[in-house]
């Protein structure tokens, strides 16, 4: 659509006509306002994002996801847009759509933010309903790690990339012997966090949880419990740390962690925990 056509259509809408209203008169409500905005400003990523949220509430899945895709394409560096798109795809069980979208986007725009979203889309796919064997899950996890490695090659201190790689390795079956690699990633994260002794950010608690879990899966139970105790000193209200430290039976503790960190367990990939 040319700029002239967009302006003409905007004038029609302002005069009371709306191609989206299905015969209703006037551009009423926030949905109509945003659609009008996008006629004249189609590159406005935030308007696409806001419109997608409203359409999602109306359970208009296809429109909502299309506008989220538009927002991500226009601002691929914005983690909020890509994060929300992945989460909504997962909620709608559109795992393949999310993976395919970010695979295309990373070829067009190989930014670290896009690689991160693709890596997490692979992880989201691990718990897709239907039959999926260990080999298929391992393939998805390997693809995720490959994307995270590309980020870490350029920025070895990337918190989300290190955490994501460690989480991938933590959830592999013990027979694959990847737990020690998870321990190494989480220990490096802890060192990076300790190098900045200012008020700890909320997501730093995740490192203590994950490192303790990795130690327990690796058979180093005392070390794991010690990490959780260090974590609870810094994050005394953290429910996950409290829950682990409340288990005083070694056998039950190992079973609990093995269940929490299996390939069948859903991994929380919501990046909003990182804050702004």
Secondary structure, 3 states (H helix, E strand, C coil): CCHHHHHHHHHHHHCCCCCCCCCCCCCCHHHHHHHHHHHHCCCCHHHHHHHHHHHHHCCCHHHHHHHHHHHHHHCCCCHHHHHHHHHHHHHCCCHHHHHHHHHHHHHHCCCHHHHHHHHHHHHHHCCCCCCCCHHHHHHHHHHHHHHHHHHHHHCCCCHHHHHHHHHHHHCCCHHHCCHHHHHHHHHHHHHHHHCCCCCCCCCHHHHHHHHHHHHHHCCCHHHHHHHHHHHHHHCCCCHHHHHHHCCCCHHHHHHHHHHHCCCCCCCCCCHHHHCC
